[in-house]
């Protein structure tokens, strides 16, 4: 099955929702599905280096669990990110190697890519 999972929730606002979204994406990868994950809006904070540690300090999540899920996504999913969200929320740009995901593992896009990926999916999940 083909899954499209969009993570748009800011982990500083609702860390558990971000955890659940990433857990579902990691589970789909582990189950052998074709998975596209798109980080947009406040969800791009999940790509900011040190974000999981910050969440763990607040007692919201286990940093090792979050890092393990991200490692699974980097290894087995196709990862996408909103260039506009990263610029406006994180003050970073495409190609700066400024995120926790290596640039070569990340596809940058915007609304046209979200529409394309969601239209091609069997199942769409949004967190």
N, C-alpha and C positions, 0 to 999 in steps of 0.2 A: 504494500500500500504506500501511497505517496502522501506525506504529511507536510503541511505548511504551518509553522508555529511562529507567531509574531509576539515578541516580548516588548511591550511599550510602557510597562509600569516602572516608575522610578523606585529603585530599591531603598532609597532613603525615606520613601513614603509607605511602601508596602513590601518589605523584604520577603515575607512569606509567600506572597503572590509570585514574586520573581523566582524564588526557590522552587515552587510548584511548577511553573512554566519550564524552567530548565530541567527539572526532574522528569517531566513528561517527555520533553525532547530527548533527553538521554535514554529514557526507557524505550522510546520508539527506535532510536539508533541501535540499542542493545538487542531489540527484537528483530533487527534486520530490515527495517523499513527504510524507504528513501525519504530523507528528512531535510527540509530547508528551514532554517531558523533566521528570522529577520529581526534585528534589534532596531527599534525606532523610539522617538520621543525620549521620555525619561529612562526607558529601558537601556539606552546606550551607556548609562552609568555602570551597568554590569560589565562593560568592556574596559572600564577605567582601571588601570593598575592600582592595586591596593583596596579596591572596593569591597572584596569579599572579607578582607581582614577588618575593615571598618565595620561591616555588618556583624562579624563575629565579636568584636569588642563590645558592641551594643547588646550582645546576647541573642541576636536575632537568628543566626544560622551558624553551622559548623563550617569553618573555613576549609577544612580538608574535604568535606562533602561537596562544597561549591566548586573547589578547584578540580575535584575528581569528575564532576559532571561536565565542567567546561572542557577538560581534557578529552572526555568521551565525545563531546560535540565537535571539537577541533579535529579529532581523528576520524569521525564517521558521518558527520553531517555537512551540508553545504551551508556556510554561514554568510549572512548578508547584513548590511548596516546602512542606515540612512546617513548620507554625507551631510545633509542639512542639520540633522539632530546632533551629530557629533560636533559640528562647527558651533552651533548655538548653545548647546548644553555643556560640552566639555572644552570648547575653545581650541579644538584640535582639527587637523585636516587630513584628508586622504593621503596616504603615502608617507606620513611622518613617522611611522613605526611607533606610535604613541599609545597604542591600545594593547591589552593583554593577549590579543590574538595576533599572530604574525600576519603581516600585510598580504602575503601570498595565499593565506587561507580565508581571506575575507573579500567578498564582492560588495562593492559600494553601489548604492542605488537610491531610489526614491519611490514616489507613488506608482510610476509605471511598472517598476519591478514588483512591488507589492501586489498589484492587480494581476500581473502575469503569473506570479508564483501561486497566488491563491486560486486563480482560475484553473491552473493545471493540477491542483492537489485533489486527492480523494477526500481528505479531511483537513479542516482549518481549525486551529486552536489559537486563541488570543489571550494573552496574559498581560 
